[in-house]
Amino acid sequence: QVQLVESGGGSVQAGGSLRLSCAASGYNYRTYLCMGWFRQAPGKERERIASLKDDGTTTYSDSVKGRFTISKDNAKNTLYLQMNSLKPEDTAIYYCAAETWGCAWQRGIYWGQGTQVTVSS
């Protein structure tokens, strides 16, 4: 059972930066984890904004491409999301997620508890 614990959310003014962290535990080192970040704004569906495959391949949604960077420290089993040039529309609850089905994000998804990010204009 994979456990994910997030930290690093908060409030920032537009144009500022935040870094989210997600500590992962409870998985066998042979498990090929795909990890990612999702977010859900009030009244909107949860959207996937970044993912990182076990081979290092990254993907980003158009809404964050060029501003956000997903990375992982394998020694610390920690996933990061560096968020720069933040906009008010980035305000949402951010969730760390992991799955072992090749980044299809269709089943077997493990979720963190979520962390609030608020960007003021």
N, C-alpha and C positions, 0 to 999 in steps of 0.2 A: 504494500500500500504506500503510495507516494504522498508525502506531506509537503505542503508549500506554505511558507510564512513570508508575507510581504512586509516591507517597511519603506519609509521615505516619502510618503505623500505629504501634502500640506497646501498652504496658500502662497501664491506668488503673483506678482504683477505681470502684465503682458510684456513679452520680450525676455522674461527671466528664464531660469533653468531649474530643473529638479532632476534628481536621480532616484529611481525606484530600485529596490533590491528584493530578491525572492530567494530565500534559503530553501533548498530541496533536500529531503531525506526520505529514507524508507524504501529505496529501490536498489535492486541488485546492479552491480557495476556492469553486468552484461546486458542490461536493458538499454535499448537504443531509444533514448528519450528525445522527443521533439518538444521544445519548450517555446512558450510564446506569451505575449501580452495582449489582453483584450481590454476594452473599456465600455462602459455603459453610462450614457448621459440620461438625465431625467426625461422620461417620456420616449426614449429611443431604445432600439434593440441593441443588444451587446454586439460589438464589432471587434474583429480581430485586427490588430494594428501592426503587429510584428511577430515573426516566428524565427526560430533558430533550430536547424536540423543538427543531428549529431555530427554530421560531416562538416559543419560550419556554414552551411548555406543559410543566408538570411533572406527574408521577404518582408516587405513593408506595404501598408496600405497607402494609397495616394495622398490621403489626408495628413500623413506624418512623414512621408518620404523626404529625406534631406534635412529634417529637423530632429528626428529621434534615431537613436542607435541602440540596438539590442546586442548584448554581449554576455559572455559567461566565463566565470572563473572556475575551472574544473577542480582545482585543488580545494576550493571552498564550497563546491556544489552550490554556487550562488549565481543566479541570473540577474542581469541588470537591464534597466531601460534608462538611458540618458536622454532627457528631454530638453531641447534648446528652443529658443525663439517661441516660447509658449504663447498661445492665443486664448482668448476667452472661450472659444469653441472647443478647446481641449479639456474644459471642465467636465469631469466625469469620475466615476468610481473605476479604478484600474485593477484588473485581475491578472495575476500570474496563472499560467496553465501549463499542463504537461500531458503528453500522451505517447503511446508506444506503437502507433499504427502508421508511422511514416509521414506525419504531418498532414494527414487527411482531415483531421479535426472533425471527425464525424462520430466517433464513439470512444468510450473509455477515457474521457477527459478528466483529469484531476484539476481541482481549482483551489486557489488560495482564497483567503477571506475577503480580499478587496481592500483597497486603500484610496481615500478620497484625495483628488487633486482639484484645486480651485484656482482659476486664473482670473484675476480682476483686470478691468480695462483702465 
